[in-house]
Amino acid sequence: MELALTTATGKTSKKTVDLSEAIFTADFNQDLVHQAVTSYLAGGRSGTRAQKTRAEVRGGGKKPWRQKGTGRARSGTIRSPIWRSGGVTFAAKPHDFSKKLNKKMYRAAMRSIFSELARNERLMVIDDFRMETPKTKELSAKLAALGVDKVLLITDDLNEALFLSARNLFKIGICEVGYIDPVSLVRFDKVLMTVSAIKKLEELLV
């Protein structure tokens, strides 16, 4: 499969880049992509929230008043869940929310996403994309010339000046090819990759 390179001005170049058909022409598997996205999001949850039951709240060992004769409702502890400062009835405990996804399934999901991006013309390939000095305004002008707004830029190695230039642009994502995730690929309108990043991606997913 061949894809025309995009020039720095956003126009289609006469040069083309060969793309692996195994990665960029695969059928879209919605269920598998859903599993990959769910697994990634679940892995980001800390799962550290914790509440105390009536047994864990400090105090409440003494019966507040005698069982009968006061006219009030009977009570055995001031840490009952219906009391103020009492325990929680079904207290939340630390929990591991991660969902296991096999490597083969994950790679297949990523191939499915990249193929769908290519089919929908959301994938752009550029020869190289670097910044000599960290200048947000300069980066913004470069992306405007390319005609992209909400874009994920994937490079083979993370250029520090490029990273610093993009960190204040909330619609721009910068990622090294070895650290791409399914959520970012789905979330951005366009994915802009360098030729070297494409080659490295093919090594990772084939």
N, C-alpha and C positions, 0 to 999 in steps of 0.2 A: 504494500500500500504506500502511495506517495502523497505527501501533503506539501503544498506550496509554503515557502517561508514568508514571514511577514517582515516588511522593511521597518526601519525606525520611524517612518512617517505613517505607518498603518496600512500601507498598500501591499498588495500581493506581489511577491517577487517572482522572477522567472525561475529561480533556483527552487529545487524541491528537496525534501528529506525523506528517506525510506523509513517507513514505520513497520514494526513487526505486526503481521496480521493476527498473530496469536493474542496480542494485547489490544490492538485497536480495531479489530473487526469481530470481536466476540459478541454473542447474543446477550441482550440485557436480561439479567436474572434479578427481578425485583425483590424476591424473597431473600435471596442471598445478600444483596446489598443492604436490605433492612436489618438482617442479622449482624452484618459488619458494623453498621452505624450504631445499632443498639448496644453491641458489645463495647464499642469505643466509648460511648457516652456513659455506660454503666461503670466502666473502668475509671472514669474521672470522679465518681462519687466517693467521698471520704468514708461515709458509713460510720462516723464516730459519735453520732448523737446518742445521748443516754439520759433516761429519766429514772426516778426512784419510785419503787413500789412502797406500799405502806410499811413493809418490813425493813426497808433500807433508810427511811427518813429518820433522822435523829430525834429521840424523845418518844413520848407516847406510851411509856411503859406502865404508867399508873392509870387506873380507871378514873375518868374525870369526876364522876359522882356515882353514888350507889345505884344499884339496879332499879329499886322500886321506891316509891314514896315521894319523889321530888315533883312529879307532874310533868317532867320533861321526857323527851324520847330517850330510851336507853342508849348508852354509848359505852364502848369498851376501851377506846383509845382516841386521843386527839389527832392522831395521824391517819384517821380514816379518809378515804378518797373524797368523801362528801364534805369534809371539813376544810376550812381555809388552812393553807400550809400543810395539807395532808399529802399522802402519796398519790401516785397516778395509778388508775385502775389497770390499764394495759400498758405498762411502761415500755417505752422504746429502748432497745438495747443495741450496742454496736453490731453492725451487720456488714458482711462482705457482699456487695452488689455485683461484683465482676461476673461476666458471662464468658465462658471459654469458647474460643473459636479456633478451629484447627488452622494451621498455616496454609494448607491447600485451599481451604474455603476462603480464607482472607485474601489470598492472592487472586483467586477466581473472582471474588467480589471487586477487587481493585481493577482487574482487567475489564470486568463488565462496566464499571464506571467510566474508565478511560475510553472504551469503545463508544459508549453513549455520548460522551463529550465530543468525540470526533464526528459522530453521525449528526449531531445537532449543531455543528460548527461553533462549538464553544471552546474548542482547543485551538490555540495559536502557538506557532513555533517561530522563534526568533534566533538568529545566528548567535548573538551574545547580548548580555544585558548586565552592565556594570556601572558603578558610580566611583569616581576617583576621590571625591570628597563628600561627606555627609551633608547634602543640601535637599531639604524636603521640597522646596519650590522647584528645583531643577527636576527632581523625580516626578513630581506632579505634572510638569510640562511635558516630560517624555511620555508619560502614560496617556496624557490628553492627545498627543500627536498620534499615538497608536489607536486612539478611538475607543479606549476601554475605561470603564468607571469602577465597577466592583470586580476586582480581579485578584486571582491568586497567582503569584509569580514563583515558579519553581526553578531553582538553579542546581547545578551539580555540587557547588561549594558555596557556602554562605559568605558573601562579600560583606565585611563589617560596615563599610560606608553605605552600602545599599540597605542593610538592616536598619542602621541609624536614621537613614533618610525616610524610611517607610513607617517607623514606629508611631508617628503622630498622624498617620493617615488611616482612619478607621475602616475605610472601604478597601484597603489594600492589605493583602496577606503575603508574607515572604516565608518561603519554606525551602529547606534543603531536600533534595529528592529522596534521601534515605529516611526522612522523617515525615513524609506525607501521610495524611489520614483521610479516611472516607468522608468524614463530616465536612472538612474544608473543601474537598473537591465538589461536594454537592451544594454547599452554601454559596459559593461565589458564582457570579454570572459567567465569567470567563476564566480560563486557565491558560496562563502564558508560560511556556517552557522554552528553555534554551536547547540547542541541538545536543550539547554535551549531557544535559539532564535527561534527554530522551534516550540516549545511548545507555546511560547508567540505569535508567528505569527498566529498560529491556533486560539488563543483566539480573535485576532484582525480581522481576515478575515472570520471566519465561521459565 
